[in-house]
Protein backbone atom coordinates (compact mmCIF):
# COMPACT_ATOMS: atom_id res chain seq x y z
CA UNK A 1 0.00 0.00 0.00
CA UNK A 2 1.35 3.42 -0.98
CA UNK A 3 0.93 6.28 1.48
CA UNK A 4 -0.45 9.55 0.14
CA UNK A 5 2.00 12.42 0.64
CA UNK A 6 0.07 15.71 0.69
CA UNK A 7 3.19 17.65 -0.30
CA UNK A 8 3.13 15.91 -3.66
CA UNK A 9 -0.47 14.80 -4.08
CA UNK A 10 -2.43 17.65 -2.51
CA UNK A 11 -4.56 17.63 0.61
CA UNK A 12 -6.87 14.74 1.33
CA UNK A 13 -10.14 14.53 3.18
CA UNK A 14 -10.22 16.61 6.33
CA UNK A 15 -7.54 19.07 5.21
CA UNK A 16 -8.60 22.71 5.39
CA UNK A 17 -8.78 24.74 2.21
CA UNK A 18 -5.55 26.78 2.00
CA UNK A 19 -5.60 30.57 1.93
CA UNK A 20 -5.40 31.99 -1.58
CA UNK A 21 -4.11 35.47 -2.13
CA UNK A 22 -3.41 37.84 -4.98
CA UNK A 23 0.00 39.45 -4.46
CA UNK A 24 0.42 43.18 -4.03
CA UNK A 25 3.58 45.15 -3.33
CA UNK A 26 4.33 48.64 -2.02
CA UNK A 27 7.60 50.53 -1.73
CA UNK A 28 8.83 52.88 0.96
CA UNK A 29 10.80 54.93 -1.56
CA UNK A 30 13.42 56.70 0.56
CA UNK A 31 15.02 60.02 -0.30
CA UNK A 32 17.17 61.23 2.56
CA UNK A 33 15.07 60.79 5.69
CA UNK A 34 11.74 61.01 3.84
CA UNK A 35 9.44 58.60 2.00
CA UNK A 36 7.20 59.21 -0.99
CA UNK A 37 3.42 59.34 -0.65
CA UNK A 38 0.99 59.58 -3.55
CA UNK A 39 -2.52 61.03 -3.33
CA UNK A 40 -5.27 58.94 -4.94
CA UNK A 41 -7.07 60.85 -7.70
CA UNK A 42 -10.80 61.51 -7.85
CA UNK A 43 -12.67 58.58 -9.37
CA UNK A 44 -10.27 56.00 -7.91
CA UNK A 45 -10.59 53.80 -4.83
CA UNK A 46 -9.93 55.83 -1.66
CA UNK A 47 -9.78 59.08 -3.64
CA UNK A 48 -8.11 61.91 -1.79
CA UNK A 49 -6.11 59.64 0.52
CA UNK A 50 -2.31 59.49 0.63
CA UNK A 51 -0.61 56.11 0.25
CA UNK A 52 2.75 54.50 -0.34
CA UNK A 53 3.27 53.69 -4.06
CA UNK A 54 2.39 50.14 -5.09
CA UNK A 55 -0.15 47.80 -6.57
CA UNK A 56 -0.88 44.32 -7.84
CA UNK A 57 1.90 41.94 -8.86
CA UNK A 58 1.22 40.55 -12.32
CA UNK A 59 0.94 36.79 -12.99
CA UNK A 60 4.39 35.24 -13.30
CA UNK A 61 6.08 38.41 -12.00
CA UNK A 62 8.36 38.26 -8.97
CA UNK A 63 7.03 40.41 -6.10
CA UNK A 64 10.19 42.58 -6.05
CA UNK A 65 9.89 43.16 -9.80
CA UNK A 66 6.23 44.08 -9.34
CA UNK A 67 7.16 46.55 -6.59
CA UNK A 68 9.75 48.20 -8.83
CA UNK A 69 7.33 48.31 -11.79
CA UNK A 70 4.49 49.80 -9.72
CA UNK A 71 6.79 52.46 -8.27
CA UNK A 72 7.99 53.40 -11.75
CA UNK A 73 4.46 53.39 -13.25
CA UNK A 74 2.94 55.45 -10.44
CA UNK A 75 5.77 57.91 -9.74
CA UNK A 76 8.26 57.78 -12.59
CA UNK A 77 11.11 57.01 -10.19
CA UNK A 78 13.31 53.97 -9.69
CA UNK A 79 15.03 52.42 -6.71
CA UNK A 80 18.77 53.00 -6.72
CA UNK A 81 20.01 49.53 -5.70
CA UNK A 82 18.42 46.71 -3.74
CA UNK A 83 14.96 46.46 -2.23
CA UNK A 84 14.63 45.16 1.33
CA UNK A 85 11.47 43.45 2.62
CA UNK A 86 9.83 45.36 5.48
CA UNK A 87 6.73 43.26 6.08
CA UNK A 88 3.83 41.29 4.71
CA UNK A 89 0.16 41.41 5.65
CA UNK A 90 -3.26 40.34 4.35
CA UNK A 91 -5.92 42.80 3.23
CA UNK A 92 -8.99 42.87 1.02
CA UNK A 93 -8.76 45.37 -1.86
CA UNK A 94 -10.18 45.63 -5.37
CA UNK A 95 -12.41 42.64 -4.62
CA UNK A 96 -9.50 40.30 -3.80
CA UNK A 97 -7.96 38.80 -0.71
CA UNK A 98 -4.48 40.21 -1.13
CA UNK A 99 -1.16 39.52 0.50
CA UNK A 100 0.69 42.82 0.53
CA UNK A 101 4.48 42.75 0.64
CA UNK A 102 6.17 46.00 1.62
CA UNK A 103 9.69 46.93 0.59
CA UNK A 104 12.08 49.77 1.28
CA UNK A 105 14.64 51.19 -1.09
CA UNK A 106 16.60 54.35 -1.79
CA UNK A 107 16.00 56.65 -4.73
CA UNK A 108 18.43 59.26 -6.03
CA UNK A 109 18.23 62.60 -4.21
CA UNK A 110 17.65 64.22 -7.58
CA UNK A 111 14.74 61.93 -8.50
CA UNK A 112 11.84 63.87 -10.02
CA UNK A 113 8.36 62.49 -9.39
CA UNK A 114 6.04 62.17 -12.41
CA UNK A 115 2.72 60.86 -11.10
CA UNK A 116 0.38 58.58 -13.02
CA UNK A 117 -3.27 59.33 -13.82
CA UNK A 118 -4.23 57.28 -10.72
CA UNK A 119 -2.87 60.10 -8.57
CA UNK A 120 -3.17 63.85 -8.32
CA UNK A 121 -0.46 64.62 -5.79
CA UNK A 122 2.92 63.57 -4.48
CA UNK A 123 4.85 64.55 -1.38
CA UNK A 124 7.92 63.52 0.55
CA UNK A 125 7.26 63.07 4.28
CA UNK A 126 9.06 61.77 7.33
CA UNK A 127 7.77 58.27 8.08
CA UNK A 128 7.70 59.09 11.80
CA UNK A 129 5.39 62.06 11.11
CA UNK A 130 3.09 59.86 9.01
CA UNK A 131 3.01 57.24 11.75
CA UNK A 132 2.19 59.86 14.39
CA UNK A 133 -0.84 60.89 12.33
CA UNK A 134 -2.27 57.36 12.13
CA UNK A 135 -4.09 57.46 15.46
CA UNK A 136 -7.22 55.44 16.13
CA UNK A 137 -9.30 58.63 15.69
CA UNK A 138 -7.75 59.38 12.29
CA UNK A 139 -8.20 55.77 11.17
CA UNK A 140 -11.87 55.95 12.19
CA UNK A 141 -12.30 59.21 10.27
CA UNK A 142 -10.59 57.97 7.10
CA UNK A 143 -12.44 54.65 7.14
CA UNK A 144 -15.89 56.21 7.37
CA UNK A 145 -16.95 53.30 9.56
CA UNK A 146 -15.94 50.63 7.02
CA UNK A 147 -14.34 47.67 8.78
CA UNK A 148 -12.34 46.68 5.69
CA UNK A 149 -10.70 50.12 5.55
CA UNK A 150 -10.04 50.05 9.31
CA UNK A 151 -8.28 46.70 8.83
CA UNK A 152 -6.13 48.01 5.97
CA UNK A 153 -5.13 51.11 7.94
CA UNK A 154 -4.29 49.09 11.05
CA UNK A 155 -2.03 46.86 8.95
CA UNK A 156 -0.41 49.94 7.38
CA UNK A 157 0.23 51.34 10.87
CA UNK A 158 1.85 48.07 11.98
CA UNK A 159 3.92 48.04 8.79
CA UNK A 160 5.05 51.63 9.42
CA UNK A 161 6.15 50.56 12.91
CA UNK A 162 8.25 47.78 11.33
CA UNK A 163 9.68 50.22 8.81
CA UNK A 164 10.66 52.70 11.53
CA UNK A 165 12.25 49.98 13.69
CA UNK A 166 14.34 48.99 10.66
CA UNK A 167 15.62 52.56 10.35
CA UNK A 168 16.72 52.77 13.99
Secondary structure, 3 states (H helix, E strand, C coil): CCCCCHHHHCCCCCCCCCCCCEEEEEEEEEECCEEEEEEECCCCCCCCCEECCEEECCCCCCHHHHHHHHHHHHHCCCCCCCCEEEEEEEEEECCEEEEEEEEEEECCCCCCCCCCCCEEEEEEECHHHHHHHCCHHHHHHHHCCCHHHHHHHHHHHHHHHHHHHHHC
